[in-house]
């Protein structure tokens, strides 16, 4: 776990961002935020889809 003044960033490369968002929100209970916001442990999670 990180301290409040030190966050980690987790970046995933996925085949389909929308499918990944659906999975995280439906099956894992994540809340989607339009802006950058950390997860409950204070870490930012980002999803990238190759062009």
C-alpha positions in Angstrom: 0.0 0.0 0.0 1.2 3.5 -0.6 1.3 6.5 1.7 -1.1 9.4 1.0 1.6 11.5 -0.5 3.0 8.7 -2.8 0.8 7.0 -5.4 1.5 4.2 -7.8 0.2 4.1 -11.3 -1.0 0.8 -12.9 -1.4 0.7 -16.7 -2.9 -2.1 -18.6 -2.8 -2.6 -22.4 -6.2 -4.1 -23.4 -7.7 -5.2 -26.7 -10.9 -3.4 -26.1 -11.2 -0.5 -23.5 -15.0 -0.6 -23.3 -15.0 -4.4 -22.7 -12.3 -3.9 -20.0 -14.4 -1.1 -18.4 -17.5 -3.3 -18.5 -15.6 -6.1 -16.8 -14.1 -3.9 -14.1 -17.4 -2.2 -13.3 -19.7 -5.2 -13.6 -17.6 -8.1 -12.2 -15.1 -6.3 -9.9 -17.3 -3.4 -8.6 -15.0 -0.6 -9.7 -16.5 2.9 -10.2 -15.6 4.6 -13.4 -14.5 8.2 -13.1 -14.1 10.6 -16.0 -11.0 12.2 -14.5 -8.0 10.7 -13.0 -8.8 9.3 -9.6 -7.0 6.6 -7.5 -8.4 3.2 -6.6 -9.3 2.4 -3.0 -5.6 1.8 -2.2 -4.7 5.1 -3.7 -3.4 3.9 -7.0 -4.4 5.2 -10.4 -5.5 2.5 -12.9 -5.3 3.4 -16.6 -6.5 1.3 -19.6 -4.9 1.7 -23.0 -6.0 0.2 -26.3 -3.4 -0.2 -29.2 -4.3 1.7 -32.4 
